[in-house]
Amino acid sequence: MKQAVDAIITWVDGNDKAYAEKLANYCSRQGIKRSEGAAPTRFNDRGELTYCVMSLLRFAPWLNTIYIVTDQQTPPIIKQLQGTPHAEKIKLIDHREIFSEFENYLPTFNSLSIETVLWRIKGISNQFIYLNDDFSLIRPVSPTDFFRDNKLVLRGGWKVQLEQKWHYKLRNYLLAREAQNAGSNNLHRTVQERSAQLAGFTKQFFHLPHSPYPVKKEIFTSYFQENPQQLSENISYRLRDQKQFWPISLAQHLEIQKKNVIFDSSLEVVTINGACHSLAKIKSRLARADKKKNVPFICLQSIDEAPESTQRLLFSWLDQKIML
């Protein structure tokens, strides 16, 4: 009998007045400026969630339930699907549910903190796929693209941890305290290295690209039962912090330790960043996604920072690829 597979999408609408005030009030009380972890583009919504959900319904119809995790908000896709056969497949989960017994850490604006407790969704299947709302599928995928022989299918590659590199050691020796933050310039890498270390990897880490991730609930359940302080510490940060670990990376490294993974990078993701990619580069990447049959994933980051004409181009492309 095949195991059920769910999907979890995290989403907030930063343009919502109540949410924006909540974030602004927190930053003001803490006396902090809007850092990268609180940059508007991390929360602004340009309709990406609609494409994400519709792509899952079209290209991964085998998914059992699609959970949308948010903060006292209802995305437009919920209303759009009302009265359709798809409506019962979508469930809205509030932060208060997954932070039950930890409500003192709410509100939170931190994806790392939220991801730490996604496994606490009531009724979530043991096997699930986690993705951000900036992801969409553009081709059919199957359960075996994520779970195979009861193992996780991982995409990515091994990298040497910074502290093991000779030039990092030299800087650390010469610059002392200043160099302790050398890895913080790349938060995504820093939290992955810390996650690997928690799982017992001291020299290398498995670098996960930005893509949909296969996860098993049971690995979180067992780890946090044995290490409850890790959970409470990680969710205590309201904004992303380099002292945190990335729970998805931690789970994957724990699965690697258990030899419960299959490494397979045959499927690729095309990433487009509206903030820093030129129009020529965006068109080139869209053409690549059109042409390459092994690209089922598209990631559109910071669309809100792209020129309006570029946004129209991207949404028109998504309409042709995804909308039924």
N, C-alpha and C positions, 0 to 999 in steps of 0.2 A: 504493500500500500504506500503510495506516494505521500510524503509529508507536505502539509500546507505551507505555503510561503506568503507572508504578508509584506507590505511595503510601508515605510515610515518616511514622511516628508516633514521637515521643519520649515515654518513660515511665519513671518510677521509682516504687517503693513506699516512701515515706518511713517507713511503719510497720514495715518490715522491720528487725529488730534489728541485723543486720550493717551495713546501710546507715546506719541512724541513728547507730551507733557511729562509723562512718567519718567522717560529717559532724561529729559532736561532737568527735572527736579532732582533726580539722583545725582547727576553730574554736578549740579550746583551745590547740593549738600556736601558732597565729597570734595568740593573745591578743585575739581579736575576739568581740564579742557577736553573737547571732543577728540580723543585719540583715535588711532586707526581702529581700535576695537569698538569704538562708538561712532565711526564715520557714517554719515547719512546713507551712503551707497550700500552699506551692509544691511540696511533695513528697508530701504525704499522699494516699493513694489511697482512693477511695470506690467503686471499680468503674467509673469513667468510661471506662476503656480498653475494657471489654467492649462498652459501648454504641457507642463509636467504631468498633471493628472490625466489629461486627454491622451497623452502619448503612452502612459502606462495602460490605460484602458484599451487602446488600439493595438499596441505592440507586445503587451504582456497580459493578455486576457486570463491567463492561468493564475494570476495573483488572487489570493483569497480576499483580503481586506486591505484597503489603502487608508492608512491613518495620517491625518494632517494635524500636527502638533503646533499649537499657537497660544497666544496670550490674550484671552478674552476677546477674540475677534472671529468673525465669520467671513471667510473668503468668498468672492463672487461665484466661484465654481460650484459651491454648495447649492446656491439658488438655481444656477444654470442646469444642474442635473436633477432638480426636483421633478418628480413625475416620470422619470426615465428608468429603464431597467438598471442603470448604473448607480442610482441614488443609494441603494442599500449597501453598496460595496464601499462607500466612502464614510469614514467616521472621523468626527472632529474631537480632538483631545486637548484639553486645556492644561496649561502648565501646573495648575493647582492639583490636578490628578496625579501627575508623575512626581510632583514634589510633596506629596502627602507625607506628613510627619516632618517635613523640612520646609514648611511654609515661611519660616523666618528668613529664608534665603530668596524669597520673592519680593518684588519683581526681579527678574534676571534678564539681562540683555546679552547673555554670553552663550554662544553655541556650544562651547566645550562643556559648560555646566549642564545645559539641557541634554546633550548627548549622553551624559553620565547616567541619566535616569530614564532614558527611553525604554529600556527593558522592563520598566515598572508599569507600562501600559497594561491595563487589565485585559486579559484574553488574547494578548499578542502571541502569535505562534512562535515556536522555538526557533524556527528559521525565518529570518526576515531580511529585507534589503533596505538599507538606509541611504537616502539621497537628499540633497538640498533642493530647494525649489528652482534653482537656476539650471537644473538638469532636465533634459528631455530625451526620450528615445526617438530615433528616426528610422529604425528598422526592427523587425521582429527579433525578440530574444526568447530563450527558453529557460526553464529552471536550472538546467545543467550548465548554463553559462555562469551560474552563481554558486550552485551546490551540486557536487558530484560524488557519488559513492559515500554519502553522508559527511563529506568534507567540504570546506570552503574553497572556492576558486578565487585565487588572489592574483591581482595584476599589480605590477610594480617591479622593484629591483632592490638589491642589497646595496647599502652605502656604508662607508666607514664613519663612525661617530666622530664629531669634531675633536673631542678630547684625545682621540687616538692619532690625530694627524700631527706630524712633527712641527709644522709651522704654527699650529694652534698652541702646542706645548711651549714653543719658544716665546710666543707672544704672552702666554700666561706667565711665564717666568720673568720676562722683561717688564711687562706692564702691570703685573699683579692684579689689583682690584679692577682696573679698567677692562682688562681682557676677560674678566669673568662674565661680562655681558656680550662677548663677541658673538655668541650664537643667537642672541636675542634679536638681531637684525632680520632674521628669518624665523618668525614665530612658528610657522607651519613645520619647519624642520626641527626646531627646538622641542616642541611638544611631542613630536614623534620619537626623538631620541630619548626623552624622558620616559615615554611609554615603554620603549624597548628595554630600558634599564629596569623598570619595575617588573618586567617579565623575565629578567635574568640575563639579558643580552648586554654585554659590557663593551664590545668592540665594534659591532655592526648594528645596523637597524634596517628593517625592510621598509623602504620608502613607498608609501601609498600615493599614487597620483590622485588628483581630484576626479572622482568617478563614483558611480553607485557601488556601495559596499555590501557584501554578504556578511551577515552577523548571526550568531546563535545566542539566544537568550541565556541558555544554561551556563555559558562561560562567565557572563556577568553575575549571575546568581551565585555561583560558587565562589568567585573571586571576592565579591563584596561581603559575602557572609564571613569569609576569613579575614577580610581587611575593611571593616566598616569605616575606619577613620579615613581611608583613602577616598571613599565616597563623599563623606561630609566635608572633607577639606576641599575637594575639587569643585563641589557645587557652591562653595562659599563665595566664590568670585563672581561679582555681578557683571564685570566686563572681562574680556579675555586677558590672561596674564601668563607670562613666560614660566611662572612657577607651577602651572597646571600640567596635567598630562592629557593626551587626547584619547578618550575612551575607546574610540573605534580602533585606533592603532594598538592600544593595550590589548584589546580583545583578539586582534589578529596575531599579535606576537605570542600571546598565551596559546592560541590554537597552533601556531608554528611549533612551539615547545612540545605540544602534545602530538605532533606529526599528523595533525588533522586538517591539512591544507593541500591543495594542488596548485602549483604555480603555472599560470597560463595567461600570457599577455597577448594572445592572438587577437582579441577584440580591443579596439582602441577608442579613445575619446578625442574629439576635436573641441578645443577650448577657444572661445572668442572673448576678448575683453574690450568692452566699449570705451573704457577710460584711456587705454594706451595703444590699442591697435589702430593702424591707419585703415582707411577705406579699402585700399588695395590689398592689405593683408587680410582683412575680413572677407573680401570677395574670394581671395585665394583659398582661405580655409573652408569657406562654404562650398567651393568647387571640389575641394578634397573630400569633404563629407558626402557630397553628391556622388562622387566617382568610386570611392573605396567601399567595397561591400563589407569590410570588416570593421566599419565604424558605425556602431549602433547608438553611440552616445554623443550628444552635443551639450556643451556647457557654455552658457551665455552669462558672463559676469559683467557687472556694472553697466548694464544696458542704459540705465538712467543717465549716465555720464556721456553717452554717445550723442552726436548731433541728431536732430530730429529726422533728417533724411536717412541716416544710417539706421536708426531705430525702425523706420518704416520698411527699409530693406530687409532687416532681420525678421520682423514680424510677418512680412509677406512670405518670406522663405519658410518660416515655421508653419504658417497656414497651409502652404502647399504640401509640406511634409507630414503634418500631423492631423489636422482637422478633417474629420470624416465628411 
